[in-house]
Amino acid sequence: MTGHLEEISGWCKFEGNAWVSSDGKGHSAWEEVPYWLKGYGDLGYVLKNEKIITEARKWIDGVLSSQEADGYFGPRANKTGLNGKPDLWPHMVMLNVLQTFYEATGDERVIPFMTKYLKWLNQQPPEYFGNGYWPKIRWGDTIESAYWLYNRTGDTWLLDLAKKIHEHMQDWTSGVHDWHNVNIAQGFREPGVYYLQAKDSSFLQAVENNYEQVMNAYGQFPGGGFAGDENCRPGYTDPRQGFETCGMVEFMHSFEMLEKISGNPVWSDRCEEIAFNSLPAAITPDWKGLHYLTCANQVQLDKGNHAPEINNEGTMFSFSPFQVYRCCQHNVSHGWPYYAEELWLGTSDHGLAASLYAASEVSAKVGNGSVVKIAEETDYPFDDTITLKISTQKSIKFPLHLRIPGWCEQPTFKINGKLASVKTQKGSFAIIDRKWKDGDVVSLRLPMKVAVRHWEKNHNAASVDYGPLTFSLKIGEKWNRYGGTDTWPEYEVFPGTAWNYGLELDGKNPGSSFKIVKRAFDSTANPFTQGTMPIELHVQAKKIPGWKVDDHGMVGKLMDSPVKSEEASETVTLIPMGAARLRISVFPVVGVEGRNSQH
C-alpha cells in the first residue's frame, strides 16, 4: 500500500501538489504528503530499491525547489493557516523527510535549505510556538531537527531556537495535558529530546513520568499501546478500547529516539512490544490495507459505527487502503523502515550496540575508525538465538553492546563456539570489549519461557507471554469483501469460531499450564498470519456463556476474575497476537478448585 499511494491516495497526486509547486500553490497542503514521504523514502533507502528512491526524490526535488527568499518553503497556505499566523505542523514532518534523504544521499542542497528555513523560524515571535492545537503539542519534532542540523553545522543559534520552542510550546515536563492518542505517543518524548541541551536528568525522568501516567491509567493490557480510540477517556480502559495505527508508529518512533538519547534499553523493549504484538495486526496480511483502531480484545472487524463505545463515529475497524483512514493511510509508512534503521546504534565508547534484533547487516566505523561489518542471523522473536558474524580487514578492538531484554533471566554467550563469561543483567546492555578479528562469531541466546501477566487494574485478567511475544486466542477468520477494487479490496472480518473463553491456569505455576508447539520458520513468508506463524500454545479453557458481543458490536467488557463457568473444559490454541486480526489477548481466569490462579 505504501508503495502505491500515488495511485491510491487523493493527496499523493504529484500534478498540482502544493508541496512540490515552486510557488507553493495547489492541492493537498497539509500532513498527508509529508507523512507518506517520511516512510516512503526510507523504505527505498532500507531496501536499496532504486525505483522507490527515484520516485521519492522526484517529490523531494519539488520540495527543495519551493523555498522563498525568506526561507519558508512548501504550501503558502500554511504560512497564514492559523488565523493569519503560520500553521507549521506539516513542516515538522517534512524536515524528517529531508533529514533521512540527506543521510542516505548526502545531497548538498539539504543543509543550506534547512538552515535557511530554521533561520526564518527563529525570527518568528516566541508566542507563535504556543499557537494552534497540533503544532503546540508537537514542536518537540522541530527541536530534534534543530539538533540534527546543529550536529552538522555547529550553528549555536539553533540551540537558541530549540530553547525558545521548548519554553513556549506545550509543557510536557509537568505531566500529560492532552489526551489525544497520537499527541501523547508523539509529544510525551519532548523533555527527553530537550535533555540533550538541558543536560538535566529530571528531563529524562519527566518522559518516564509521562509514559507511566498514561500507561497506569489507560495501558492496562498487553500489546504496548493504550486505550486511546482517538482520545483517552475516563472509564474507557477495557482492552476492547482501541489504539490508532498512527499512535503505534509514533510511539515506536518515540521509543527509538529515547533509546538513542538515554541508552536505557527499556525503550527498545517497549518498541518491540508494539512492533511484534500490535502493528502487524493493524495491517492486512498482504499489506494492502489497514484499519484505524486495533484493540487487545477485538472479535469482529466490521465497517459499522461503534460509538460511543469507541470515541469516533463511523468506520474504524474494517480494513481499507483508502482515505477512510486518512492520517494512518499515509503515516503508517515509517513504522517498519524506521524500525529497520534503528536496529544498530553507535556508542560513545566507539563501539556498536544491537538495540533491536532482526536479521540484518551493518557496516560501521568503530574503535580507531576502522570499518567492521556484522551479519546478524536470527529468527527472533520466534527463536531465541542471535548469531553475529564479524568481518574486518584487520583486527579491531571495540566494545559490542548487546541488549538483554527485561523479560530474559539467563542469557548465554558463545564466542567462536565456546561459552563466554559475560556480565549480564536483564534490562541492560551486556558489553563484550575485545579485539575482534575477521571471522569471529558471537552467539547470544535469550531463553524464552511462558509467563502470565495479571492485570489487577483490569479485573485481574490475564495475558500470556513467551519472550517478547504475547499470545491471543486463535479465532477462525471469515473475510468478507465489502468495497474497493479487485486490486485494492476493502474487508470486514468476522469470527468463525467461539471466542468467549476463560483460561484454566495452575495457581502456583501459571506458565506450566501451557504446551508449546513450534514449527519450522519460513523466512520468506510473513510470520504474522494464522497460516504462517511458527509457534502456538495449547491450554485448557472454558467458555463463559455470559461474555458476548454487546449492542454496539463490541466484544463485551471483562468481568472480575476468577470467573465461574459450568462449561466443559476444552483445549484451545493461542497464537502470537501480532498474527491475530481477531483477538482475545486479555483473558478472564476461570476459578477451578485447587487451581485458582489469581496470583
C-alpha positions in Angstrom: 0.0 0.0 0.0 2.8 2.4 1.0 4.5 1.8 -2.4 1.3 2.6 -4.3 -0.2 5.7 -2.6 0.4 7.8 -5.7 -2.3 5.7 -7.3 -4.5 5.1 -4.2 -4.4 8.4 -2.3 -6.1 11.6 -3.4 -3.5 13.6 -1.5 -0.4 12.0 -3.2 -1.1 13.2 -6.7 2.1 14.9 -7.9 0.5 17.2 -10.5 -0.6 20.4 -8.9 0.5 19.4 -5.4 1.2 22.4 -3.2 4.3 20.7 -1.6 6.2 20.4 -4.9 5.0 23.6 -6.6 7.6 26.3 -7.0 5.1 28.9 -5.9 3.6 26.7 -3.1 0.1 26.8 -4.6 -2.0 23.8 -5.3 -3.8 20.9 -3.6 -3.0 18.7 -0.6 -1.2 21.3 1.5 -1.3 19.6 4.9 0.2 16.5 6.6 -0.5 13.6 4.1 2.4 14.0 1.7 5.0 14.6 4.4 3.6 11.6 6.4 3.9 9.4 3.4 7.3 10.6 2.2 8.6 10.2 5.8 8.4 6.4 5.4 8.3 6.0 1.6 11.8 7.4 1.1 13.2 5.4 4.0 11.6 2.3 2.6 13.7 2.8 -0.5 16.8 3.5 1.4 16.5 0.4 3.6 15.7 -1.9 0.7 18.1 -0.2 -1.7 15.2 -0.1 -4.1 16.1 2.3 -6.8 12.5 2.7 -8.1 11.3 3.9 -4.8 14.4 6.1 -4.2 13.9 7.7 -7.6 10.1 8.3 -7.1 10.7 9.8 -3.6 13.4 12.0 -5.0 11.0 13.4 -7.5 8.9 14.7 -4.6 11.8 15.9 -2.6 13.3 17.8 -5.5 9.9 19.6 -5.8 10.0 20.4 -2.1 13.6 21.7 -2.4 12.6 24.0 -5.3 9.8 25.6 -3.3 11.8 27.8 -0.9 11.0 31.5 -0.7 13.7 34.2 -0.3 12.9 34.5 3.4 13.5 30.7 4.0 9.9 29.5 4.2 9.1 26.6 1.9 6.2 24.4 0.8 2.5 25.3 0.7 1.9 29.0 1.0 -1.5 28.4 2.6 0.2 27.1 5.7 2.1 30.4 6.2 -1.1 32.0 7.3 -3.1 28.9 8.2 -3.8 29.7 11.9 -5.9 32.9 11.7 -3.2 34.6 9.7 -0.3 33.0 11.6 1.8 30.1 10.4 0.5 26.5 10.8 3.8 24.7 10.8 2.9 21.2 12.0 3.2 19.6 8.5 6.6 21.2 8.0 7.9 19.4 11.1 7.3 16.1 9.3 8.8 17.3 6.1 12.0 18.1 7.9 12.2 14.5 8.9 11.9 13.6 5.2 14.8 15.9 4.3 17.0 14.6 7.2 16.9 10.9 6.1 17.2 11.9 2.5 20.4 13.7 3.4 21.7 10.8 5.4 21.0 8.4 2.5 22.3 10.6 -0.3 24.5 13.4 1.1 22.6 15.8 -1.2 24.4 19.2 -0.7 21.1 21.2 -1.1 19.6 20.0 2.2 21.8 21.6 4.8 21.6 25.2 3.4 17.8 24.6 2.7 17.1 23.6 6.3 19.4 26.3 7.7 17.5 29.0 5.8 14.1 27.6 6.9 15.1 27.4 10.6 16.5 30.9 10.4 13.1 32.1 9.2 11.5 30.1 12.0 13.9 31.7 14.6 12.7 35.1 13.5 9.1 34.3 14.4 7.7 35.7 17.7 8.1 33.3 20.6 4.4 33.1 21.2 3.9 31.5 17.8 5.3 28.3 19.3 2.2 28.2 21.5 -0.3 28.7 18.7 -2.6 26.1 17.3 -3.7 22.7 18.5 -1.4 20.2 16.7 1.8 22.4 16.5 1.8 23.5 20.1 1.9 19.9 21.3 4.3 18.5 18.7 7.0 21.2 18.4 9.4 18.8 20.0 9.8 17.3 16.5 11.4 20.6 15.3 13.7 20.7 18.3 15.0 17.3 17.2 15.5 18.6 13.7 17.3 21.7 15.0 19.7 19.4 17.0 20.2 17.3 13.9 21.2 20.4 11.9 23.4 21.7 14.8 25.3 18.4 14.8 26.2 19.1 11.2 26.8 22.9 11.2 27.7 23.9 14.8 25.4 27.0 14.4 24.7 28.0 18.0 21.6 30.0 17.2 19.9 26.6 16.6 20.2 26.0 20.3 18.6 29.4 20.9 15.7 28.3 18.6 15.3 25.0 20.4 15.2 26.8 23.8 12.6 29.2 22.5 10.4 26.4 21.2 10.8 24.4 24.4 9.7 27.3 26.6 6.7 28.3 24.6 5.2 25.0 23.4 3.0 22.6 25.4 4.8 21.9 28.7 5.5 18.1 28.8 7.8 18.4 31.8 4.8 18.6 34.2 2.7 15.7 33.0 0.2 14.9 30.3 -2.1 17.8 29.4 -3.6 16.5 26.2 -5.2 13.0 25.9 -5.3 12.6 22.1 -3.6 9.3 21.4 -1.1 10.4 18.7 -0.4 13.6 20.6 0.6 11.5 23.6 2.6 9.0 21.5 4.5 11.8 19.7 4.6 14.6 22.2 5.4 12.8 25.5 9.1 12.5 24.5 9.8 16.2 24.2 11.6 16.6 27.5 13.8 13.7 26.6 14.8 15.4 23.4 15.4 18.7 25.2 17.6 16.8 27.8 20.3 16.8 25.1 20.6 20.6 25.6 19.4 20.9 29.2 21.7 18.1 30.5 19.4 17.7 33.5 18.3 14.1 34.3 14.9 15.5 35.5 14.0 15.9 31.8 14.5 12.1 31.2 12.5 11.4 34.4 9.7 13.7 33.1 9.4 11.5 30.0 9.2 8.3 32.1 6.6 10.1 34.3 4.5 10.9 31.2 4.7 7.3 30.0 3.7 5.9 33.4 0.9 8.4 33.8 -0.6 7.2 30.5 0.0 3.5 30.9 -1.0 3.2 34.5 -4.4 4.7 33.6 -5.0 3.5 30.1 -2.4 0.9 29.2 -3.5 -1.9 31.5 -3.4 -4.7 28.8 -0.7 -6.1 26.5 0.5 -5.0 23.1 2.4 -1.9 24.1 -0.4 0.6 23.4 -3.1 2.2 25.4 -6.8 2.9 25.3 -6.9 5.9 23.0 -9.5 5.4 20.3 -8.9 9.0 19.3 -8.8 10.2 22.9 -8.2 8.6 26.2 -11.5 8.9 28.2 -12.0 8.2 31.9 -13.8 4.9 32.4 -12.9 3.6 29.0 -9.9 1.3 29.9 -11.1 -2.1 28.9 -8.9 -4.0 26.4 -11.7 -3.6 23.9 -10.7 0.1 23.5 -8.5 0.8 20.5 -5.2 2.3 19.8 -4.7 4.2 16.5 -2.3 2.9 13.9 -0.7 6.4 13.8 -0.2 6.1 17.6 1.6 2.8 17.2 4.2 4.1 14.7 4.7 7.4 16.5 5.1 5.5 19.9 7.7 3.3 18.2 9.5 6.3 16.8 9.5 8.0 20.3 10.9 4.8 21.9 13.6 4.6 19.2 14.6 8.2 19.8 14.6 7.8 23.5 16.8 4.7 23.3 19.5 6.7 21.5 19.3 9.6 23.9 19.2 7.7 27.2 20.9 4.4 26.4 18.2 2.8 28.6 17.2 -0.5 26.9 13.7 -0.3 28.4 12.7 1.9 25.4 13.8 -0.9 22.9 11.8 -3.4 25.0 8.7 -1.1 24.7 9.3 -0.6 20.9 9.4 -4.4 20.4 6.2 -4.9 22.3 4.3 -2.8 19.8 6.2 -3.9 16.7 5.6 -7.6 17.4 2.2 -7.6 19.0 0.2 -4.7 17.7 1.4 -3.2 14.4 1.2 -6.4 12.4 -2.4 -6.9 13.3 -3.3 -3.3 12.2 -2.4 -4.3 8.6 -3.8 -6.9 6.3 -1.6 -10.0 5.8 -0.9 -8.9 2.2 -0.1 -5.3 3.3 -2.8 -3.9 1.1 -4.9 -2.2 3.7 -5.1 -1.2 7.4 -7.6 -0.1 9.9 -7.7 2.9 12.2 -8.0 1.1 15.5 -6.5 -2.1 16.9 -7.7 -3.5 20.2 -6.2 -6.1 22.5 -9.6 -7.7 22.6 -11.4 -7.3 19.2 -13.6 -10.1 17.8 -15.2 -8.6 14.7 -13.8 -6.1 12.3 -16.9 -4.7 10.7 -17.5 -1.3 8.9 -20.2 -0.3 11.3 -20.3 2.6 13.8 -19.2 1.6 17.3 -19.6 5.0 19.0 -20.0 5.9 21.8 -18.0 2.9 23.0 -15.4 4.0 20.5 -14.6 7.7 20.7 -15.0 8.3 16.9 -18.1 7.7 14.9 -18.1 5.8 11.6 -15.9 3.1 10.2 -12.9 2.3 12.5 -12.3 -1.4 12.5 -12.6 -2.8 8.9 -9.6 -3.0 6.6 -9.2 -0.4 3.8 -6.3 1.1 1.8 -8.3 4.3 1.2 -8.9 7.7 2.7 -11.4 6.4 5.2 -8.3 6.3 7.4 -6.7 9.4 6.1 -3.9 10.0 8.6 -3.0 6.4 9.1 -3.1 5.6 5.4 0.0 7.8 5.0 1.7 7.8 8.4 1.9 4.0 8.7 4.7 4.2 6.1 7.5 4.9 8.6 6.8 2.2 11.1 8.9 -0.6 9.7 11.5 1.4 7.8 12.4 3.4 10.9 12.5 0.2 12.9 15.0 -1.3 10.5 17.1 1.8 10.6 17.3 1.6 14.4 18.5 -2.0 14.7 22.1 -0.9 15.2 23.4 2.1 17.1 26.8 3.7 17.5 28.0 4.1 21.1 30.0 6.9 22.8 32.9 4.4 23.5 33.4 3.9 19.8 31.5 0.6 19.7 28.3 -0.8 18.3 25.0 -1.6 20.0 22.5 -4.1 18.9 19.4 -2.2 20.1 16.7 -4.2 18.3 17.2 -7.7 17.0 16.4 -8.8 13.4 18.2 -10.5 10.6 20.4 -7.7 9.2 23.8 -6.5 8.0 25.6 -3.4 9.4 28.7 -1.6 8.3 30.2 0.9 10.8 33.3 2.7 11.9 34.4 1.5 15.4 37.5 1.7 17.6 40.2 3.7 15.9 37.9 4.5 13.0 38.3 1.1 11.2 35.3 -0.4 9.4 33.6 -3.5 10.7 30.8 -5.4 9.1 28.4 -7.6 11.1 25.9 -10.0 9.6 23.1 -10.8 12.1 21.4 -14.1 11.6 18.3 -14.8 13.6 14.6 -15.8 13.5 13.9 -13.6 16.6 11.3 -13.0 18.0 10.2 -16.6 17.0 13.6 -18.1 18.1 15.9 -17.2 21.0 19.3 -17.3 19.3 21.1 -14.4 17.6 24.3 -15.1 15.7 26.6 -12.3 14.8 29.3 -12.9 12.1 32.1 -10.3 12.1 34.1 -9.2 9.0 37.1 -7.0 9.3 40.1 -6.2 7.1 42.3 -6.2 10.2 41.9 -6.9 13.9 40.0 -4.1 15.7 39.4 -3.6 19.4 35.9 -2.2 20.2 33.1 -2.9 22.6 30.0 -4.7 21.3 26.8 -3.9 23.3 24.0 -6.5 23.2 20.6 -5.7 24.7 19.3 -8.1 27.3 15.5 -7.7 27.3 13.8 -7.1 30.6 12.0 -10.5 30.3 15.2 -12.5 29.9 16.6 -14.2 33.0 19.6 -16.2 31.9 21.2 -15.2 28.6 24.2 -17.2 27.4 27.1 -16.2 25.1 29.4 -18.1 22.9 32.4 -16.6 21.1 33.7 -18.8 18.2 31.7 -21.8 19.6 33.0 -21.6 23.2 30.9 -20.5 26.2 32.0 -17.0 27.2 31.6 -15.4 30.6 29.9 -12.0 30.1 28.5 -9.8 32.9 24.7 -9.6 32.3 21.6 -8.2 33.9 18.2 -8.3 32.4 17.1 -4.9 31.2 20.6 -3.8 30.4 23.3 -3.9 27.7 25.9 -6.7 28.0 29.2 -5.5 26.8 31.9 -7.6 25.1 35.0 -5.5 24.8 37.8 -7.3 23.0 40.0 -7.3 20.0 37.9 -8.7 17.1 39.3 -10.5 14.1 37.8 -11.4 10.7 35.6 -14.5 11.0 34.7 -14.1 14.7 31.3 -15.3 15.6 29.2 -14.3 18.6 26.1 -16.3 19.5 23.7 -14.8 22.0 20.9 -17.0 23.4 17.9 -15.3 25.1 15.9 -18.2 26.6 12.2 -17.7 26.4 9.6 -19.1 28.7 5.8 -18.8 29.1 4.9 -16.2 31.6 1.5 -14.9 32.7 0.8 -11.3 33.5 -2.1 -10.4 35.8 -3.8 -7.0 35.2 -5.0 -6.1 38.6 -6.3 -2.8 37.4 -8.3 -4.5 34.7 -10.4 -7.1 36.6 -7.4 -9.2 37.4 -7.5 -10.6 33.9 -4.5 -12.5 32.5 -2.3 -12.3 29.4 0.2 -14.8 28.2 3.8 -14.0 27.0 6.6 -16.1 25.5 9.7 -13.9 25.5 8.7 -10.7 23.6 5.6 -12.2 22.1 2.1 -12.0 23.7 -0.5 -14.6 22.7 -4.1 -14.4 21.6 -6.8 -16.9 21.2 -6.8 -18.4 17.7 -10.2 -17.4 16.3 -11.5 -18.5 12.9 -11.5 -15.6 10.5 -14.2 -15.1 7.9 -13.1 -12.3 5.5 -15.9 -10.5 3.7 -15.1 -8.0 0.9 -17.4 -5.1 1.1 -15.8 -2.5 -1.2 -12.7 -1.3 -3.0 -11.4 -2.9 -6.2 -10.0 -6.3 -7.1 -6.5 -4.9 -6.7 -7.3 -2.8 -3.6 -10.2 -4.5 -1.8 -11.8 -3.5 1.5 -12.6 -6.2 4.0 -14.7 -6.9 7.1 -13.6 -9.9 9.2 -16.0 -11.9 11.4 -15.4 -14.7 13.8 -15.9 -18.3 12.5 -15.3 -20.0 15.9 -16.1 -19.3 19.5 -14.0 -16.6 21.3 -15.6 -16.3 24.8 -13.1 -18.4 26.7 -11.6 -18.0 30.2 -8.3 -19.7 30.9 -7.7 -22.5 33.4 -4.3 -21.9 35.0 -2.2 -23.6 37.6 -2.3 -21.2 40.5 1.2 -21.9 41.8 2.9 -22.0 38.4 0.7 -20.5 35.7 3.3 -20.9 33.0 3.2 -24.7 33.4 -0.4 -24.7 32.1 0.8 -24.3 28.5 2.1 -26.7 25.9 4.5 -25.0 23.4 4.2 -26.2 19.8 6.8 -25.0 17.3 7.2 -25.5 13.5 9.9 -24.6 11.1 10.3 -20.9 10.5 9.8 -19.8 6.9 11.8 -16.6 6.4 10.2 -15.9 3.0 6.7 -15.6 4.5 5.0 -13.0 6.6 5.1 -14.8 10.0 2.3 -12.6 11.4 -0.6 -14.6 9.9 -2.5 -17.6 11.1 -1.2 -19.8 8.4 2.5 -19.0 8.8 3.2 -18.2 12.5 5.8 -20.7 13.6 4.7 -21.1 17.3 1.5 -21.7 19.2 0.5 -22.5 22.7 -2.2 -25.0 23.9 -4.0 -24.5 27.2 -7.2 -25.7 28.9 -10.1 -23.2 28.9 -13.8 -23.0 29.5 -16.4 -21.0 27.6 -18.0 -18.1 29.6 -21.6 -18.0 28.2 -22.4 -14.5 29.5 -19.4 -12.9 27.7 -20.9 -11.8 24.4 -20.8 -9.1 21.7 -22.7 -6.1 23.0 -25.4 -3.9 21.3 -22.7 -1.7 19.8 -20.9 -4.6 18.1 -18.1 -4.6 20.6 -16.7 -7.5 22.5 -18.2 -7.5 26.0 -16.2 -5.9 28.8 -14.1 -8.1 31.1 -15.6 -9.4 34.3 -13.8 -9.9 37.5 -11.5 -12.9 37.7 -11.8 -15.6 38.9 -14.9 -16.3 36.8 -17.1 -19.3 37.4 -18.0 -21.5 34.5 -20.0 -24.7 34.4 -18.9 -25.4 30.8 -16.8 -28.4 29.8 -13.0 -27.9 29.8 -11.5 -27.6 26.3 -8.0 -27.4 24.8 -7.7 -24.1 23.0 -4.9 -22.7 20.8 -3.2 -19.4 21.3 -1.2 -17.7 18.6 1.1 -14.6 18.6 -1.3 -11.6 18.9 0.5 -9.9 16.0 -0.8 -12.7 13.8 -4.3 -12.4 15.2 -6.5 -9.9 13.4 -9.4 -11.1 15.5 -8.1 -11.4 19.0 -8.7 -12.1 22.6 -5.3 -11.4 24.3 -6.7 -10.5 27.7 -8.5 -13.4 29.3 -10.7 -13.9 32.2 -9.4 -16.6 34.5 -11.7 -19.5 35.4 -11.7 -20.4 39.0 -11.2 -24.1 39.5 -11.0 -25.8 42.9 -7.3 -26.2 43.7 -6.3 -24.2 40.7 -7.4 -20.7 41.4 -4.9 -18.6 39.5 -5.5 -15.1 40.8 -1.8 -14.9 41.8 
